[in-house]
């Protein structure tokens, strides 16, 4: 190859690299970038701890607290923070286009957006304590009786994001998968119809509990926000980016908890001596 040919080749390569960099810049933030803006690792850490606590309750209630170190090791592996974060990030990548990711990243990248995330995470941690949850629920009753404007905003936020329906559907799906795991593991002699009937029988109670918990949680979380900031969050939730993010995250939660719930059911069955995994 002549010096001129090599020069032209290097020039073409440099041009291609420049175009690639420019294209990447125009593409905007990725799902991974959005995950960082959303403090997804922190969120997953909270959800993981909730899962570990739930598994401990399952061990006490269904295994008499006799799961031992093997049970705890399996639970730790089941609630893998890395895997949970990957599922949620993939859901955003699959469920959102570039413009929607950019819109969501722009909103949550602001001081208001970052404050919202901080308040949500702090409230979620606090609500893990029964006395805090009880106080939060009592506060909602007081605000409801007083016709408080902030509570009306919380109600609107829940409606725009369809939070009750989505959470109830997710919880019913998780319960179904847990029973399937128990049945497939040999711990329960239930048909598909039996499982569906049992799970659906929980719907009314689950709906009331979900609505009460969500209202208390969100009222606590958004108490530090001004009315204008709260309204901006409601407005964002109605945008294409807001709707796409909400749908993608719930899809990720459904996949994540479906797999975890089924595996947890199988683990309980194995510990009961029903069958091997």
N, C-alpha and C positions, 0 to 999 in steps of 0.2 A: 504494500500500500504506500502511495506517495505521501509526502508531507502534506500536500494540498488535500488529498483524500482524507487523511487522518484529521486534518483541521476541520474539514466540512463535517466529518462524522462526529467529532467532539462538539462542534457548534450545534448540530442537530440534536445531540443528546442534551446539551445544556438548555436548548430551547424547549425540548420535551419536558425536562425537569421543571423548568420555570412554569410551563403551562400546567403541569400536574399540581404544583404548589398553589398556583392561582386558582385552579379548579377546586382544590381542597378548601381554600379560603372562602370561595364563593358558596361552597356547599353548606357552610354554617356548622353549628355544633352537632355533635353526634349523640347517639343515645348514651354513650359512656360519659360524655360531657354533661348531659342532662342529669345523669345519675349522681355525678359529683355535686352539681348545683343543688339537687334535691336532698343532699346529705344522706344518700341511700344507705351507705355503710352504717351510719348511726341509727337509721330506722330499722335496718335488719338486726342490728345488735339488740334493740328493744324487743323486736318480734321474737328473736331467738330466746331471749330470757323468758318471755311469756310462754314460749313453747316448752322450755325446760321445766318451768313451774307447773305447767299443765300436765306434762308427762309424770312429774312427781306425784301429782294428785291422782292420776290414773294408776300409778303403782300402788299408792296407799289404798285406793278404793277397790281395785280389781285384783291386786296381787297381795294384799295385806302387808304392803311395804317390804315384801321379800324379794324384790327384783335383784338386789345385790349389785355388785360392781359391773357385772356383765350387762345388766339392764342399763345402768347409767352410761356405760361406754357406748352402747348402741344408740341411746338417746342423744348423746353428744354428737355422734356422727350423723344422725338423722337430721338434726337441726344445724347443719353446716352453714355458717354465715356466708362462706364463699359461694356455695351452691344457691342459696336463697337469693343473694344479690344478683347472681348470673341469670336466674330465672326472670327476675323483675326487669333487669336491663334488657334481656332478649325480648320480653313482651313489649317494651317501649320501642325497641328497634323494629319489631315486626308490625306493631300496631299504629305507628305514627310516621307521617312523612316528614321531609326535611323542614318544611315551613312550620308544621305543628311543633316539632321539637324546638325550633328556634323561638317560636312564640312562647312556649312554656319556659324555656331557659331564660328568656328576656324578663318575664314576669318574676320568676323566683330568684333571679339574679339581682334584683333590686333590694334596697334596704328593707322595704316593706315585705318583700317575698322571703328574704332570709329571716326576718323577724317572725313571720308566720310559721316557718319551719321550726325555728327554735322553740316557739311557744307550744306547737303541737307535740314535739318530742318531749318537752318537759312535762306537759300535762299527761301524756301517755304513761310516762314513768310513774308519775304521782298517782294515777288512777289504779295502779297495781295494788295499792294499799287500800284495804276495805274501808277504813275509817275516812280516808280522803274521798273515795267514791261516794260514800254515804253523805258526806258534807256537800259534795258537788250536786248530788240529786236533790237534796233539801234546798239548795240555792236555786235550782231550776224551779221548784215549786213556788218559792217566794217571788221569783221574777215573773212567773206565769200569772200569779195572783195579782201582781201589780201592773200587768200589761206592759212589761218592759220592752222598749224598742229594740234593744240588743238581742233579746230572745227571738223577736220577730225576724231579725236578720239571720240568726242561726237556723231558724226554721226554713227560711228561704234558701240558705246555702245547702241545707240537707236536701231540699226538694230539687234544686237545680242539678245537683250531683247524683240524685236518685240513691242516696246513701242507705236508706233503710232497706229498700228492695234488693240492692246489690249485696249488702251485708247478710241479709236473711238468706238469699239464694246461695251465697258462698258458704254460710254456716250449715245449711241443710245438705249441701253437696259434701262438705267435709264429714258430717255425721254419717252420711250414707257410705262414704268410702271407709270410715272406721269400722262400721258394722260389716261391710264386705270383707275387710281384712280379718275380722274375728271369725266370720263364717268360713272363708276360704282356708283359714288356719285350723279349722276344726273345733274352735271353742264354742261356736253356736250352731245349732241346727235350724237354720232359717232359710226360707226360699227368698228369691228376689222380691216377690210380692210382699212377704213378711217384712223385709227390711224397708221397703218403700213405705208401707203402711205405718210402721213404727216411727220412721223419720218424719213423715208428713204429719203424724199426730203431734209432733213437737212444734209445728209451725206457729200457732197462735201465741204460745208462751214465748217462743224464741223471738217473735216479732216485737212483742211488748218489751222484752228485756233489751233487745237491740236498740229500739227507739229511745228507751230511757237512758241507756248507757251512752249512746251517741250524743244525745242532747246535753247530758251532764259533761261529757268530755269536751265537746266543742265550746260550750259556754265557758268552761274553765280555760281552755286553750286561748280563746280569742278575747278574754276579758281585758288584756293589756292593749288591744288594738283600738284605735280611734274609729268612729263611725265611718269616716271616709275610706280608711284603709280596709275595713271590713267590706264595705260596698265594692271596693276595687277587686277584692277577692271573689266576690259573688259575680261581678261582671266578667272577670277572667274565666270563671268556671263555665260561662255560657259561650265563650269563643270556641272556634274550631280547635285551637291548641288545647284549651282547657278540657273540652269534651273528649278529645283524643287521648290526652294524658290520663284522665279519669278511667276511661274504658280500658286502656292498655294496662294500667296498674291493677285494676280488678281482674283482668284476664290473667295477669301474672300471679296474683294472689290465689286465684282459683286453681291454677296449675300447681303452684307450690304446695298449697294446703291439701289438695287432692292427693298428691303423691305422699306427703308426710302422714296424712290421716290413715291412708290405707296401710302404709308400712308400720305405723304405730299399732294398728289393729292386729296385724300379723305378729308383731313382736309380743303383744299381750297373749295371743293364742299360743305362741311358742313357749312363753314362760309358764303358761298354764299346763303345758304338756300336750297341747292339741296336735301340733305337727311341727316339723322343721320348716324354717324359712326356705 
